[in-house]
């Protein structure tokens, strides 16, 4: 029957998965935001592919032995089967609809996939406010808007939390005596927004944004139209733009210590940058690495004094001040080489390590957003109430033109935008 998802335990795995010609299995958990983000996509696709493929789900924590046997360590995890054998990709975390469809299409074959795609119907959703982006600014805006009883739909290409979710610890967010994991602080924010009525469209693909119409199309199937729109898409790590960077990105070069530091246990690491983010991330990397060389373009660090004192007291850390990277190289499967230039003498030399982390600031996430007035650094200009130059379009957080970019300033921006919208829509 199309649209039917069968929930099983381990003792039904043979009959419902291995004995079926085609099957897809979802290992899920409770209180799991990525699982919640997947659920509606999984249900919708079961209605399209369900006559051909057996859609199954299983509670991971209640079936740990099977999960371990299948090397499933996180939720959600999707596995695809043909005649009892796992095939295709293992999908985990913030799973995109297009990635699921690609694997389902491979199961049924090109011809049948084309037929099934004909069953896909377009949907439309009306909202009072669309919030683009699920970082602190977007989540705060959503919270205030929902509490004002405005129908608010928050859209994010990833899972809610923004860049904060990848930060090891946040030590300066008001209300917490002890440093908080960035992931947990983001989780608290998103759960609070959800509890107050914000509708989430998470881990989606944004196909088109029409700011004039305040309309967003996602996953190729749903068009959401709002009366107002808040842009809170944040920023992404700034690339260096030197040879070898793009080639070895994710293969020796990382922009996220929380994501990748664990892979450099007892290894040598190079950190590029000397601001707050670079030094805070270096302190986290130091928990794992054998040694850290910090390469910085200035004569001293630009991080706050407390962070500077901590990193300079770390015996694992050495510094190359007044140096900049000029090229990345890779040797074999492990070692990275970084050609650095002494900015005072012009001399170039190569230093070696097992991996490189780059923290030199961020660039605004403006892809697909047109018609906005930007400052000279590519950030959106707003007035004191977070209005942009486009009627009914607001912006908040790291994407706007401002002096300082912190979690607290993003939260403030989101608050102002939401209150401005609420007042305007109540008049």
C-alpha distance (Angstrom), angle and dihedral (degrees) to the residues before:
residue distance angle dihedral
X1 . . .
X2 3.81 . .
X3 3.77 114.8 .
X4 3.79 95.4 21.6
X5 3.80 117.0 132.2
X6 3.80 115.5 -168.8
X7 3.79 118.4 -148.3
X8 3.79 112.9 -150.5
X9 3.77 144.3 175.9
X10 3.80 124.8 -135.6
X11 3.80 93.0 -89.3
X12 3.83 89.8 62.1
X13 3.80 94.5 48.5
X14 3.79 93.8 95.5
X15 3.81 95.6 50.7
X16 3.81 99.4 38.3
X17 3.79 100.0 37.7
X18 3.80 116.1 13.7
X19 3.81 95.7 39.6
X20 3.80 93.9 48.7
X21 3.83 120.1 90.9
X22 3.81 90.9 -131.9
X23 3.80 128.5 12.8
X24 3.79 143.1 159.6
X25 3.80 121.1 -155.5
X26 3.81 126.0 -157.9
X27 3.81 117.2 -159.2
X28 3.81 103.5 -159.4
X29 3.80 139.0 174.4
X30 3.78 134.3 -155.8
X31 3.82 120.6 -109.2
X32 3.80 87.2 25.5
X33 3.83 115.9 136.5
X34 3.83 94.1 -163.6
X35 3.82 88.6 52.3
X36 3.79 90.2 51.7
X37 3.80 90.1 49.2
X38 3.79 90.0 52.4
X39 3.81 97.6 45.2
X40 3.80 98.9 77.8
X41 3.82 92.2 44.2
X42 3.80 91.6 49.1
X43 3.80 91.4 49.3
X44 3.81 93.5 47.3
X45 3.80 92.9 48.9
X46 3.79 91.8 47.4
X47 3.80 86.8 60.6
X48 3.80 89.7 56.2
X49 3.81 102.2 38.0
X50 3.81 100.1 23.4
X51 3.82 96.4 103.2
X52 3.80 89.8 58.5
X53 3.81 104.6 31.3
X54 3.79 129.5 43.5
X55 3.82 108.1 -125.4
X56 3.79 111.8 -151.3
X57 3.79 135.9 173.1
X58 3.80 131.1 -167.0
X59 3.82 133.1 -171.9
X60 3.80 104.6 -114.9
X61 3.81 99.2 -155.3
X62 3.79 91.3 49.0
X63 3.80 92.1 51.3
X64 3.79 102.9 39.5
X65 3.79 96.2 147.3
X66 3.81 92.7 57.9
X67 3.82 91.1 42.9
X68 3.81 90.3 52.8
X69 3.79 91.5 47.0
X70 3.81 89.9 53.7
X71 3.84 93.1 43.0
X72 3.79 91.8 -116.2
X73 3.81 107.6 155.7
X74 3.80 103.6 160.7
X75 3.78 143.6 37.5
X76 2.89 131.3 -81.3
X77 3.80 102.4 27.2
X78 3.80 122.1 164.1
X79 3.80 121.1 -157.2
X80 3.80 124.2 -172.1
X81 3.83 123.1 -149.4
X82 3.79 137.1 -164.0
X83 3.82 115.9 -174.2
X84 3.78 92.2 -20.2
X85 3.81 96.0 -49.0
X86 3.80 124.6 110.5
X87 3.78 110.6 -118.3
X88 3.78 137.8 171.0
X89 3.79 124.4 16.0
X90 3.77 129.8 -16.6
X91 3.82 102.4 -132.7
X92 3.79 120.3 -157.5
X93 3.80 140.8 167.2
X94 3.79 119.1 4.9
X95 3.80 96.3 13.9
X96 3.81 118.5 -163.1
X97 3.79 122.1 -139.2
X98 3.81 91.5 -129.0
X99 3.82 91.3 56.1
X100 3.80 90.9 52.3
X101 3.80 91.5 47.6
X102 3.80 92.3 49.6
X103 3.79 90.4 57.3
X104 3.81 94.1 42.1
X105 3.81 90.0 50.5
X106 3.79 89.7 52.3
X107 3.81 89.6 53.5
X108 3.81 96.1 51.8
X109 3.81 97.3 35.3
X110 3.78 132.3 -116.7
X111 3.80 97.9 -78.2
X112 3.80 95.7 48.6
X113 3.80 91.3 42.2
X114 3.81 89.9 57.6
X115 3.80 89.7 52.8
X116 3.79 93.1 48.4
X117 3.78 92.3 49.0
X118 3.80 86.2 63.4
X119 3.81 87.8 68.0
X120 3.80 92.6 61.2
X121 3.80 110.3 109.3
X122 3.78 127.9 -161.2
X123 3.80 118.5 -120.2
X124 3.79 133.3 -164.9
X125 3.78 131.6 -152.8
X126 3.80 128.1 -166.5
X127 3.79 119.7 -150.8
X128 3.76 137.6 173.0
X129 3.80 91.3 -132.9
X130 3.79 134.7 12.1
X131 3.80 116.6 -154.9
X132 3.80 113.7 -160.4
X133 3.79 108.2 -155.9
X134 3.79 134.6 29.8
X135 3.79 104.1 -138.5
X136 3.83 123.6 112.2
X137 3.83 93.2 -71.1
X138 3.80 94.6 49.2
X139 3.79 94.6 42.3
X140 3.80 92.1 49.3
X141 3.79 92.1 47.5
X142 3.79 89.7 48.8
X143 3.81 92.1 49.5
X144 3.81 93.8 52.0
X145 3.81 93.1 43.3
X146 3.79 93.5 49.5
X147 3.80 90.9 47.7
X148 3.81 86.9 53.8
X149 3.83 86.0 57.7
X150 3.76 94.6 -112.5
X151 3.79 115.8 143.2
X152 3.79 102.1 -112.9
X153 3.78 126.9 -171.9
X154 3.80 116.2 -168.6
X155 3.81 116.5 -158.9
X156 3.78 124.7 -165.3
X157 3.79 131.9 169.6
X158 3.81 87.7 -146.6
X159 3.78 133.6 29.9
X160 3.82 117.5 -64.6
X161 3.78 115.8 -84.7
X162 3.76 104.4 66.5
X163 3.79 121.5 -146.6
X164 3.80 90.0 -29.8
X165 3.80 88.6 72.2
X166 3.82 89.4 66.3
X167 3.82 94.0 48.6
X168 3.79 115.0 106.5
X169 3.79 98.9 -142.4
X170 3.79 136.8 -3.4
X171 3.80 110.8 -154.0
X172 3.81 101.9 171.0
X173 3.80 105.7 52.1
X174 3.83 108.7 120.0
X175 3.79 117.8 -111.9
X176 3.81 98.8 34.9
X177 3.80 118.9 93.1
X178 3.79 92.7 -170.2
X179 3.84 123.4 51.1
X180 3.79 112.0 -92.1
X181 3.78 127.9 -140.1
X182 3.79 107.2 -110.0
X183 3.78 89.3 -132.0
X184 3.81 92.2 56.3
X185 3.80 94.7 44.3
X186 3.81 88.3 53.4
X187 3.80 90.1 47.1
X188 3.81 92.2 53.2
X189 3.80 90.8 50.4
X190 3.81 95.0 48.7
X191 3.82 93.6 45.2
X192 3.80 90.4 50.8
X193 3.81 91.3 50.3
X194 3.80 91.0 47.8
X195 3.81 92.5 48.3
X196 3.79 89.2 54.8
X197 3.79 93.7 53.6
X198 3.80 107.8 -90.8
X199 3.81 110.6 151.7
X200 3.80 112.0 -137.4
X201 3.78 130.0 -148.9
X202 3.79 99.2 -176.6
X203 3.81 132.2 176.4
X204 3.79 90.2 14.0
X205 3.78 132.9 143.1
X206 3.78 114.0 -116.3
X207 3.79 106.2 -142.5
X208 3.79 99.5 177.6
X209 3.79 139.6 0.1
X210 3.80 120.2 -162.6
X211 3.78 106.4 -172.4
X212 3.80 94.3 -177.3
X213 3.81 91.0 57.3
X214 3.81 93.0 32.3
X215 3.78 88.7 -128.6
X216 3.80 130.6 143.5
X217 3.81 128.1 -172.0
X218 3.79 117.2 -156.4
X219 3.81 135.7 -171.9
X220 3.80 89.3 -2.5
X221 3.81 91.0 -82.2
X222 3.81 113.1 65.9
X223 3.79 128.0 61.0
X224 3.79 114.9 -165.6
X225 3.81 119.5 -164.1
X226 3.79 124.3 -168.2
X227 3.77 138.0 -175.9
X228 3.80 89.5 -135.9
X229 3.79 132.6 18.4
X230 3.80 131.9 -155.0
X231 3.80 118.8 -158.5
X232 3.80 109.3 -150.0
X233 3.79 100.6 150.2
X234 3.80 93.0 136.1
X235 3.76 124.8 -160.9
X236 3.79 140.6 -67.3
X237 3.80 132.0 -137.7
X238 3.79 111.3 -75.4
X239 3.80 114.0 -117.9
X240 3.79 120.1 -133.0
X241 3.78 93.7 -133.0
X242 3.80 95.8 -139.6
X243 3.82 127.9 134.1
X244 3.79 114.7 -78.2
X245 3.81 95.8 20.4
X246 3.78 98.5 105.0
X247 3.80 91.7 36.8
X248 3.81 93.8 57.1
X249 3.80 99.2 31.9
X250 3.80 105.5 131.8
X251 3.80 89.0 8.4
X252 3.77 102.2 77.3
X253 3.81 99.1 -27.9
X254 3.81 119.2 80.9
X255 3.81 136.1 177.8
X256 3.81 96.2 -167.6
X257 3.80 123.5 66.1
X258 3.80 93.7 -176.0
X259 3.79 89.6 54.8
X260 3.79 99.9 44.0
X261 3.82 113.8 15.1
X262 3.81 91.3 93.7
X263 3.80 89.3 65.4
X264 3.81 91.0 63.5
X265 3.78 99.6 60.0
X266 3.83 108.4 158.4
X267 3.80 91.0 -5.2
X268 3.79 135.2 119.7
X269 3.80 117.5 -100.7
X270 3.81 136.4 -173.1
X271 3.81 119.6 -148.8
X272 3.81 119.0 -161.1
X273 3.81 113.2 -152.6
X274 3.79 141.4 40.2
X275 3.79 107.3 -144.3
X276 3.80 128.5 103.4
X277 3.79 96.6 -77.9
X278 3.81 93.5 46.6
X279 3.81 93.9 50.7
X280 3.81 95.7 41.8
X281 3.80 90.1 50.2
X282 3.81 91.4 45.2
X283 3.80 89.4 55.6
X284 3.79 88.7 54.8
X285 3.81 92.8 46.5
X286 3.81 88.0 52.6
X287 3.81 88.7 68.9
X288 3.79 87.2 69.2
X289 3.80 112.1 19.7
X290 3.78 126.5 84.8
X291 3.80 92.1 -142.9
X292 3.80 138.4 0.6
X293 3.78 127.1 -156.4
X294 3.80 113.2 -163.7
X295 3.81 114.1 -153.9
X296 3.80 112.7 -162.6
X297 3.79 132.2 171.8
X298 3.82 96.0 -140.7
X299 3.81 132.7 66.5
X300 3.79 92.1 -107.9
X301 3.78 140.7 11.0
X302 3.81 121.4 -76.0
X303 3.81 95.3 -153.5
X304 3.80 122.0 110.6
X305 3.80 115.4 -76.0
X306 3.80 95.6 -108.6
X307 3.81 91.8 54.1
X308 3.82 90.8 45.6
X309 3.79 91.8 53.5
X310 3.80 92.3 50.0
X311 3.79 96.5 47.9
X312 3.81 93.7 44.5
X313 3.80 89.5 52.6
X314 3.81 91.5 54.0
X315 3.80 109.3 103.3
X316 3.80 91.3 -154.5
X317 3.81 92.5 62.7
X318 3.81 129.2 84.4
X319 3.80 128.4 174.2
X320 3.79 138.2 -135.6
X321 3.79 104.3 -167.4
X322 3.82 123.2 -170.6
X323 3.81 90.3 24.5
X324 3.78 131.8 119.8
X325 3.82 130.9 -169.4
X326 3.79 116.4 -110.9
X327 3.81 103.1 175.6
X328 3.80 142.1 4.9
X329 3.79 122.8 -140.7
X330 3.78 133.3 -177.9
X331 3.78 128.0 -145.7
X332 3.77 116.7 -163.3
X333 3.79 116.9 -43.1
X334 3.80 98.1 -44.6
X335 3.79 121.1 26.3
X336 3.79 123.7 81.7
X337 3.77 125.0 -161.1
X338 3.80 121.9 -154.9
X339 3.78 119.6 -164.8
X340 3.81 106.4 -149.5
X341 3.78 130.0 -172.6
X342 3.78 124.6 -142.8
X343 3.82 101.6 -130.4
X344 3.79 92.0 -153.3
X345 3.80 100.9 47.6
X346 3.80 100.6 22.0
X347 3.79 89.5 -129.5
X348 3.81 116.7 147.4
X349 3.78 126.3 -152.0
X350 3.77 137.7 163.8
X351 3.79 124.6 -119.1
X352 3.79 124.0 -167.3
X353 3.81 132.9 -142.6
X354 3.78 140.5 147.4
X355 3.81 93.1 -108.3
X356 3.80 145.3 0.0
X357 3.80 130.0 -137.1
X358 3.81 119.4 -162.2
X359 3.83 121.1 -155.3
X360 3.81 110.2 161.8
X361 3.78 102.5 133.9
X362 3.78 136.3 -80.1
X363 3.80 143.0 -78.7
X364 3.82 125.5 -141.7
X365 3.82 117.2 -98.7
X366 3.81 99.5 -127.3
X367 3.80 101.6 145.2
X368 3.80 110.9 144.3
X369 3.82 93.4 5.8
X370 3.80 111.3 118.2
X371 3.78 137.5 175.7
X372 3.80 97.2 33.7
X373 3.78 125.8 134.6
X374 3.81 108.8 -119.3
X375 3.77 133.7 -169.0
X376 3.81 123.2 -123.6
X377 3.83 90.8 -86.2
X378 3.80 94.1 53.4
X379 3.81 99.2 -102.5
X380 3.81 124.6 132.7
X381 3.79 117.4 -97.8
X382 3.81 114.6 -132.1
X383 3.78 136.8 173.1
X384 3.81 124.3 -122.3
X385 3.81 90.5 -78.9
X386 3.81 93.4 50.8
X387 3.81 94.4 -106.1
X388 3.79 117.2 150.8
X389 3.79 125.6 -151.2
X390 3.83 89.4 -90.5
X391 3.78 118.5 85.5
X392 3.82 112.3 -105.1
X393 3.81 93.5 3.0
X394 3.79 119.5 117.2
X395 3.81 132.0 179.2
X396 3.79 132.7 -155.0
X397 3.78 141.5 173.8
X398 3.78 131.4 19.6
X399 3.79 92.6 -15.4
X400 3.80 94.7 69.5
X401 3.79 130.1 82.9
X402 3.81 107.9 -97.5
X403 3.77 143.5 126.4
X404 3.81 101.9 -109.1
X405 3.78 133.6 32.3
X406 3.77 114.6 -159.8
X407 3.81 134.8 136.3
X408 3.79 88.5 -105.0
X409 3.80 93.7 52.2
X410 3.81 90.7 48.2
X411 3.81 90.2 52.0
X412 3.82 88.9 49.4
X413 3.81 91.9 50.8
X414 3.80 91.7 49.6
X415 3.80 90.8 49.6
X416 3.80 92.7 51.2
X417 3.81 93.6 47.0
X418 3.80 92.3 49.7
X419 3.80 95.2 47.2
X420 3.82 90.6 47.4
X421 3.80 90.8 51.6
X422 3.80 93.6 44.5
X423 3.78 92.3 52.1
X424 3.79 93.4 45.8
X425 3.80 93.3 48.6
X426 3.82 92.4 48.7
X427 3.80 94.1 54.4
